[in-house]
């Protein structure tokens, strides 16, 4: 499945600083919601709360404005059936598909599109459109003030 030496080992080893920050925020979201575990909803809320990185830039480019981005999933939203482990493994897979040796916010976003598509549907993003947007953004020069990968 993976080429030798590429994204093998613990997922945490490949996370960018921004992606690590998102996962810390996701854990805080889960604690605040009194959830038994971190779920995709918490990761999505954390991506939006982080407000930086390729993931947020892609959502903005797809037309999600500040109001939509601030409208993070709430605790009373129906939970998804997948946990954080599935999201992280999907993020690893998405990084591999893009030929990256790191896992950034864009890979977390693509993983959410696959594992919990309803979370992104509210922003008008389907997995194929989102993938095209991520590839497009990654090909552009880094905008001033943005930190990535």
FIVO-487267 format. One record per residue (C-alpha): residue in one letter; x, y, z. Coordinates in steps of 0.25 Angstrom, whole numbers, plus 5000, padded with zeros to 4 digits. Last residue first. Example, Ala and Ser with C-alpha at 12.3 -4.5 7.8 and 13.67 -1.06 7.14 Angstrom:
2
s505549965029
a504949825031
END
This chain:
149
x500950935023
x500751045025
x500651175032
x499951295026
x500251435028
x500651465013
x500051365004
x500951245001
x501151234986
x500151154978
x500251004975
x499750964989
x498451044987
x498150974974
x498450834979
x497550864991
x496450924982
x496450804973
x496350714986
x495150794991
x494350784979
x494550634978
x494250614993
x492950694993
x492950834998
x491750924999
x492150975013
x490950905020
x491450785012
x492750785019
x492250725032
x491350635024
x492550565017
x493050505030
x494050405027
x494450445012
x494250595014
x494850585028
x496150525022
x496250635012
x496150735023
x497250655031
x498050655019
x497950805017
x498250825031
x499650755029
x500150615029
x501550605024
x502350525014
x501450575003
x501250494990
x499750544988
x499250404990
x500150385002
x499650505009
x498250455006
x498550325012
x499150385025
x497950475026
x497050345025
x497850285036
x497650405044
x496150415042
x495950265045
x496650285058
x495850405061
x494550335062
x493550295051
x492050285054
x491750435052
x491050505063
x489750575061
x489850725064
x489550755079
x491050775082
x491150885071
x491850875058
x492651005055
x491851125050
x493051215050
x493451175036
x492051205031
x492151345037
x493551365032
x493251325018
x493151185012
x493251214997
x494051094992
x495251194993
x494951215008
x494951065010
x496251045003
x496951155012
x496351085024
x496950955020
x498351015015
x498651075029
x498051165039
x496751195046
x497051095057
x495651105061
x495251055047
x496150935048
x495750915062
x494250905059
x494550805048
x495450725057
x494350725068
x493250685058
x494150575053
x494150515067
x495050525080
x494550425090
x493550415102
x492950555098
x492750645110
x492650755099
x493750845105
x494650715106
x494350685092
x494650825087
x495950825096
x496350695088
x496050765075
x496850885079
x498050795082
x497850725069
x497750855061
x499150895068
x499750765063
x499250795049
x499850935050
x501150885055
x501250785044
x500850645047
x501750535041
x502250465054
x500850475060
x500450375050
x501250265056
x502050185047
x502150185032
x501850315024
x502850275013
x503950185017
x503550075008
x502450114998
x501150105004
x500050005000
END
